[in-house]
Amino acid sequence: MVREVGVPVGELSRRTGVSPATINFYVNRGLLPHPVKTARTRALYPPEMVERIARIKDFQDRGLPLAVIARILDSANPAAELGLSSTQLRTPRGPVGLAEYLDETDLDREVLARLIESEIIRPGRDESGFVFDRADLAVGRAVARLLLEGVGIEVILRHDEFQPVSRTEAHFLAEHIAQAMRSEPSHRKATATRAAFATLRDYMRLRELETEYPDWDRPRRRSAGRTKP
């Protein structure tokens, strides 16, 4: 008797924690191969599909859509597969140390420490300590402005709750940049696409804010509606 080599869908579901319906969905989306039929009502998947499904789930947990996962699933370098290098999404790091950063942003040292601990601000490091790029400076000034406007640090620190959303948006942004750079792979193209993406996302957030909180800017509208005597 020939011993079957493979895993039936029920066993694959048990090992991976993914339902048979989801496994079939992965097959239909091209993420998994079709199983090999060994009988009229029996089909087997290669044993390595256990690891492959785990990889798919890992990418999904990071916020990648299935269309992107399909392209990078078998790649040893997903960023390269998307047409991106590790530097194309970052502004150049300048020689801005801790003291200069605090001076330029007007942030308190203790506040900065809490922001870094919460990974809201993510500076680089070199042999001298923290180094901050232009994006770090911009967000530091934004935090300082929020504090000046009366938003408490505890509320600002709650931005760490949005890390999963930010991660998903980052993958979505990467997909936009990869498509844009097919015609012109340049830093200018990446920067322009990123700026346009940010404008679109800000617009969508504003519309959601207006839907959920129609009176969010009532003082401004009341002031704008006054007429001069």
C-alpha positions in Angstrom: 0.0 0.0 0.0 1.4 3.4 -1.0 1.5 5.8 1.9 -0.1 9.2 1.2 2.2 12.2 1.4 0.3 15.3 2.3 -2.1 17.0 4.6 -5.9 16.9 4.3 -7.7 20.2 4.7 -9.1 19.3 8.1 -5.7 18.5 9.5 -4.2 21.6 7.8 -7.0 23.7 9.5 -6.2 22.1 12.9 -2.5 22.8 12.6 -2.8 26.4 11.5 -5.9 27.6 13.2 -7.3 28.7 9.9 -10.8 27.5 8.9 -11.2 25.3 5.8 -13.2 28.0 4.2 -10.3 30.5 4.6 -7.9 27.9 3.2 -10.1 27.5 0.1 -10.2 31.3 -0.1 -6.4 31.4 -0.1 -6.3 28.9 -2.9 -8.8 30.9 -4.9 -6.6 34.0 -4.4 -3.5 32.2 -5.6 -1.8 32.2 -2.2 -1.9 28.4 -1.9 -1.7 25.8 -4.6 -4.7 23.6 -5.4 -4.5 20.3 -3.4 -3.8 17.0 -5.1 -6.8 14.8 -5.3 -6.2 11.3 -4.1 -9.8 10.1 -4.3 -13.1 11.5 -5.3 -13.7 13.1 -1.9 -10.2 13.4 -0.7 -7.4 15.9 -1.5 -4.0 16.6 0.1 -1.9 19.7 0.6 1.9 19.6 0.7 3.1 19.5 4.3 5.0 22.8 3.8 1.7 24.6 3.5 1.5 24.8 7.3 4.5 27.1 7.3 3.2 29.0 4.3 -0.1 29.7 6.0 1.7 30.9 9.0 3.6 33.3 6.8 0.4 34.6 5.3 -1.1 35.1 8.7 2.0 37.0 9.8 1.7 39.4 6.8 -2.0 39.9 7.5 -1.3 40.6 11.2 1.1 43.4 9.9 -1.7 44.9 8.0 -0.8 43.9 4.4 -3.7 43.3 2.0 -3.9 40.0 0.3 -3.1 41.5 -3.1 0.3 42.6 -1.7 0.9 39.4 0.1 0.4 37.4 -3.1 3.3 39.4 -4.6 5.8 39.1 -1.8 4.9 35.8 -0.2 7.7 33.9 -1.9 10.2 36.7 -1.8 13.2 36.7 0.5 13.2 40.6 0.3 9.6 41.9 0.4 10.7 45.5 0.1 12.6 44.8 -3.0 9.7 42.9 -4.5 7.5 46.0 -4.0 10.2 48.1 -5.8 11.2 49.9 -2.6 14.6 50.2 -0.9 15.0 50.7 2.8 15.7 54.4 2.4 13.0 55.5 -0.1 10.4 56.0 2.6 12.6 58.0 5.0 14.0 61.5 4.9 17.8 61.8 5.2 19.0 61.7 8.8 20.8 64.8 9.7 23.4 65.4 12.4 20.8 66.6 14.9 21.6 65.4 18.4 19.5 65.3 21.5 20.4 68.8 22.8 19.7 70.4 19.4 16.5 68.5 19.0 15.2 69.7 22.4 16.2 73.2 21.5 14.4 73.2 18.1 11.2 71.5 19.3 10.9 73.1 22.8 10.0 69.7 24.2 10.8 68.9 27.7 13.4 66.1 28.1 11.0 64.0 30.2 8.2 64.4 27.7 10.6 63.3 24.9 11.6 60.3 26.9 8.0 59.2 27.3 7.4 59.7 23.6 10.4 57.6 22.6 9.4 54.9 25.2 5.9 54.8 23.6 7.5 54.6 20.1 5.6 57.7 19.0 8.9 59.3 18.1 11.5 56.8 16.8 14.9 58.4 16.5 18.0 56.7 15.2 21.2 56.0 17.2 24.9 56.4 16.5 27.9 56.3 18.7 27.0 59.6 20.4 23.4 58.6 21.2 20.1 59.6 19.6 20.0 61.3 16.2 16.9 62.9 14.8 15.9 63.4 11.2 13.6 66.0 9.7 10.5 63.9 10.2 11.4 63.5 13.9 11.7 67.3 14.1 8.4 67.8 12.5 6.5 65.5 14.8 8.4 66.9 17.9 7.1 70.4 16.9 3.6 69.0 16.4 3.6 67.5 19.9 4.9 70.8 21.3 2.1 72.6 19.5 -0.5 70.2 20.9 0.8 70.7 24.4 0.7 74.5 23.9 -2.9 74.2 22.7 -3.8 72.4 26.0 -3.8 68.8 24.9 -2.4 66.7 27.8 0.6 64.5 27.4 -1.5 61.4 28.5 -3.8 62.0 25.6 -0.9 62.4 23.2 0.7 59.2 24.5 -2.5 57.3 23.5 -1.3 57.6 19.9 0.5 54.4 20.5 -2.9 52.7 20.4 -2.9 53.5 16.7 0.3 51.7 15.8 -1.6 48.8 14.1 -3.6 51.3 12.0 -0.4 53.2 11.2 1.3 50.0 10.2 -1.5 49.1 7.9 -1.4 52.6 6.3 2.4 52.3 5.9 1.9 49.1 3.8 -0.8 50.7 1.8 1.4 53.8 1.2 4.2 51.5 0.1 1.9 49.9 -2.5 1.1 53.4 -3.8 4.8 54.4 -4.0 5.7 51.2 -5.7 3.1 51.7 -8.4 4.1 55.4 -8.9 7.8 54.6 -9.2 7.3 52.1 -12.0 7.4 55.0 -14.4 10.1 57.1 -12.6 12.1 55.5 -9.8 13.3 58.5 -7.9 13.2 60.1 -4.5 11.2 63.0 -5.9 8.5 60.6 -7.1 8.4 58.8 -3.7 8.1 62.1 -1.9 5.4 63.5 -4.1 3.4 60.3 -3.8 3.7 60.3 0.0 2.5 63.9 0.2 -0.5 63.2 -2.0 -1.3 60.1 0.0 -1.2 62.1 3.2 -3.5 64.7 1.8 -6.0 62.1 0.8 -5.9 60.4 4.2 -6.3 63.7 6.0 -9.3 64.5 3.9 -10.9 61.2 4.7 -10.2 61.7 8.4 -11.8 65.2 8.3 -14.9 63.9 6.6 -15.2 61.1 9.3 -14.8 63.8 12.0 -17.5 65.9 10.5 -19.8 62.9 10.3 -19.2 61.8 13.9 -18.9 65.2 15.5 -20.7 67.8 13.3 -20.1 70.6 15.8 -16.4 70.0 16.3 -15.5 73.5 14.8 -18.6 75.4 16.0 -16.6 78.2 17.6 -14.8 78.8 14.3 -18.0 78.7 12.3 -19.8 81.0 14.8 -16.9 83.5 14.6 -16.9 83.3 10.8 -20.7 84.0 10.7 -20.5 87.3 12.5 -21.0 90.4 10.5 -19.2 93.6 11.2 -21.4 96.4 12.6 
